[in-house]
């Protein structure tokens, strides 16, 4: 007998024709590469490396929060859950329509209840237990906060059906409520110098960077190198800039290592560019960044690898790297005024535009894909030609 209550029907997703690589950065499209990489490295680590790899995982999760990453969470449409032969993961229920639906949790043999989250559809479809469950796409930050609010849940598990990472509530609290520690020597000077540089006051910013460099603060050394390289607030001296970049890179500054790759690739008036040497520098930057994920550096590394390594070998990977770079740089540019960040963002968007035009040339999908990119980034603010 009809109850008179309107019932919502959700259509499962069947196999679809494979289309060119998507543009957006999210679990449905490109996954959460930093988290997936950190989990993979944790499983590959020996006993001596496990502690360092664990902290690399924590940094990867923190980076996912910085990137405002979204994850897929299974939900139940009925008290007993719903099973079917279809995958729901490729087209998740909109968050607003999933309000009020209970999450589906895993109960361990010891009686612990863990909330499973997935970084991409393939992970959600990795076991019959969740293959037939609908999923909702939610911000990772929100999922952590919701899980912390449930006293009957033990924690959260990322990608439980393969290489997984289980997070207890102490780890989750650390991720959600972490606060920055005290400034290290040179950090405050660098921060103030960057504020002045954002206002174009390089004559005032450069002495602050020099002070930070004298205190051996890696970012301060890199910022001072940029002043010498471009003649900002100080006479141009490209040899001095190169020396400072090497010093900062040796102290672990990823963007200084990227700058070395840029210099090797561009060459000088006397020395031609060396693409091979540049690529090796970018790969070294990747190795450095993989253990210390951060939104200020990893998107730039993604962009360089997309431009060099992936552009000629793996187009799908190139687009995933570009999507991550655009997403991260766009978020970063909204938080702080930094000419270097905006310059990198313009480059990433141009690369993506070139890919879209080439892939969809002469098709009806070109305008639609360009609108997707415009919706993701405020194109007008980038002053693209």
N, C-alpha and C positions, 0 to 999 in steps of 0.2 A: 504494500500500500504506500502510495506516495506520501511523504512526510510534509511536503510543502517547502522544505528547506532546500535552498539551492546547493547543489553539490558541485565542487570544483573538480574537473578532470585534468589530469596531467598526461601529456602524450609522451610515451617513451621514445627514445631516439634509436632508429635503426641505422643500418650502414648507409653512409653517404658517400657521394663521389668525392674523391680526394681533390682538394683545391690547393692553390699555392699557399706557401707558409703564411700564417696570420701575422697581424701586426701588434696586437696588444699584449701586455705583460700581465699574465694572470694564470692560475692553474689550468683553466680550460684551453689556454692558448700555448703559453711557453713554460708552464710549470713554475717551480720555485728553485731555479738552478743553484743558488747559493746553499740552500738547505740540503738539496739532493747531493751536491758535491761534498758537503761537510759530513753527511751520513756515510757516504761511500768511503771517504778517507778514514773515517773512524773504524769501519769494518776492516780496512786494509792494514791498519796500524798494528805493529807488534806491541808486546808488553811495554817496552821502553818508551814507545811513542804515544801510548794510549791516553795519558793524561793531557799531553799537549793537543792531541786531536780532539779530545773532549771539549777543551776550551775553545778550539777552533769551531766546533759545532755550536757552542753557545754564541760565539760571535756571528756565525752564520744565521742563527735564529734572530739575533738582535738586528742584523742587517735586513732580514725579512720584515721585521717590524718597521725599520727605517723606510723601507720601500713600500710600506702600506700594502704588503702582499695579502692576497686573499687565498683561502684554502677551501677545499670541498669537505663538507661534513654530512654524513648520512643522517636522514631523518625518517620517521615512521609516519605513514598516513593512517595507520590503524594500530590498535594496542599490540597486536601480534606482529607488526611489521608487514611489509609487502614484498613478495618475491615474484619475479617474472623472468623471462628469458632475454629481456632486453637490457641494454645499458642506459642508465639515466645520467651517467656522469658527464657525457659530452654536452648536455644541455641542461644545466642545473635549474631547479626551481628558483624563481626570483626571490630574493630575501624577504620582500614585503609580503609575498604570498605564503611564505613558509612560517610566518610569525605564529607562535602558539603550537607548532608541531614539535613533538619531543625528539631529542637527539637519540640516535641509536648508539648504544654503548657496548663495549666488549667486557664480558665477565670472565676473569681468569680462573684457573682451577683453585686458586687460593681465595677466591671470592672478591678480588679487587675489581673495581669498575673503572675502565679506561675509555676515555672518549677518543675514537679514531678520527684523524684528519688526514686528508690526502692532498698531495701537491699537484696531481694531474689526473685526468680521467683513467689512464691506463693503470694507475695504482689502485684506484677505487674498484676497478674491474678485475683485480688480481685474485679474487677469491669469491666463490659462490655466495658467501655470507653477505657480501655487500653488492654483488653484481646486480641483484634485483631490487636494491633499495634506491629510492630517489635521494638526491643530494641537494644541498643548498650551498651556494658560494658566499662566504662571509669573510670579513677582515680577520686576519690572524689575531690581531690585538683583541678584537671582540670575543673571539673564541676562547682565548686564554682567560680573559676576565670572567666570561660565563662559567668556564670550568672551575675557576677558583671559588666562585660563589656557590658551588654545589658541594655540600658537606659529604654526600654519599659517594662522590667520585674520588678516586685515588689520584688520578692524574690524566695525562693526555699522551697518545702515542701517534707519531707521525709515520704514515705509510706502513701500517702493521703487517702487511702481507709479504713483504720482501725485506730489504735492508731498512730497518726501522730505527726510530729513536724514541724511547720512552722518557717522558718528562714528569717527574713528581712535582708536587705543589711548591716545594721550596725553590726548585729551578724556575718554575713558572712565575713565582712572585718576584724572583730576581730579574727576570726579563721584563715584567710589566712595571715594576716599581723601582728599577735601578736608577740611581742618581750618580751624576758625575762626581769624581773625587776632586781632591785639591789640584790646582794647577801645578804642572811641572815647571822647572825653571825655563823661562823663555816663552811659555805658552801664553801668558797674559799679554806680553809685548807683541807677539805675533797676532793675536786676536785684535788688539787695538790698531796695529799697523794695517791689518786687512780692512778694518772699518774705514780708516782714512783713505786707503787705496780705492775702496768702493766709491768714495766721494771725489776721486781724482786728485787727492792731495798726496802725491807720491813723494814730494820733498820732505813731508812730515812722516810718511810711512817708512821710507827707506832706513832712517836711523833706528827705528824700532825693530825692523827686521835684522839689522846689523847687530843690535844688542842681543836679540834672540839667538842669532847665529853664534855670537861669542859665548853664549851659554850652552852651545852645542845642542840646541833644540832643532830636530830635523826639519820640521816644516818652516821654521824661521830661516834655516839655511837655504831651503828651496825657494822661498819667497825672495830672499836676497839675490839668488841666482837669476830669477826672472827680471829683477831690477837691472842687473848688469847686462843681461841678454838683450833687453829692449830699450835700455837707456832711460829708465823710469826713475826720476829723482836723483840720478847719478850718471856720470858719463858711461856710454856703452863700452863694455869689455867682454866679448864673447868667450875669450879664453878663460877669464875669471869665472864666468857663468858655468862653463863646462866643468871646471874644477869643483865648484860648489855643488853642482848637481851630483857629481860622483861622490862627494863627501856625504851629502844627504842620503843618497841611495844606499851607501855603505852602512848608514845608520838606520836603515829600514824604511825610508820614505818611498812609498810606491810611486807617487806621481813624479818624484825626481828621476826614478828609473824610466818612467814613460818619457820624460823630457829628454833623457839620453837617447832613447830610441828615435825620438823626433829629430834630434840633431844628427844622428847617424844617417837617417833616411834622407834628410834635406841636404846634408853636406855643407860645405862652405865655398867661398870664392876660390879657394885653392884646392879643396878636396871634394871630389864628386860624391854624391849620395850613395850609400850602400844599403839597399833594401834588405839583404840577408842579415847584415849586422843589426839593422833596426828591428827585424823580426825577432832575433835572438834576445834583444833587450826587452821587447814586449813580453816574450815568453818568461823571461826572468821576473818581470813585473807581475805577471800572472801567478807565478810560484810564490812570490812574496805576499801577494794579496789573498791568496787562497787560505792562508792561515790567520788572516786578520781582516776579515770582510768588513767593509765600511762603505757607506754611500758616497763618501767624498772621493774614493779612489776606484772601487770596483767597476762602476759604470764606464769610466774612462778606459780602463783596461779592456772591457768588453768592446768598446768602440774601436780601439786600435786593432784588436784581434779580428774584428769583423772586416776592417779595411784591408788587412794584410793576409793573415793566415787563412781565414774562412772564405774570403771573397773569390778565391780561385779554386777552392777545393770542395766546399760544402755550402751551397746557397741557402739551404734551410737553416743551417747553423748560423750563417751570417745574419739572417733576418732575426733569429732569436736573440743574438747578441745585440743587434741594433735596437730591438724592442726593449731589451733590458737597459741599454744605455740611455735611450730617450726617456724612458720612464724615470730612472733614477736622477738623471741630470735635470729633468723638468721639475721634479720635487725639490731638488737641491736649489735650483734657481729661484724658487718661490720663497725659500727660507732665508736666503742671504744674497746680497748684491755682490757678485763676483764675476768680473769680466771674463776670467778664464772659463768658468762654468758655462756662461752663456755662449762663449765661442765654441766650446765642445758640443753644446746642445745644437747650435746651428749646423755644425758639421754632421752630427748624427742624423738630423732631420733631412738634410740634403741627400745623404746617402740613402735613406729610406725612400725619399721621393724618387730618386733615380731608379731604385729597384722597382717601385710600383709602376712607374712609366714604362719600364722595359718589359715587365711581366704582363701588364694589362694593356699594352699598346694595341689600339684598334678594337678594343672590346668595350662592351657596355659596362663592365665592372670598374673601369678606370676612375670615373667621377666618384663612385661610391667609396672606393678604397682611399682616394685622396681626402674625402670628407671624414673618413674614420681617423686618418692621421691628424687632420685639422682639429677634430674633436678631442684628440688625446693631448695635443700641444697647441698653445695659442700661437698659431703660425704668424699672425700679424706682428706680434711683439718681437719676433726674431729677425724682422727686416730681410726676409729671404728674397733673392732676385729671381 
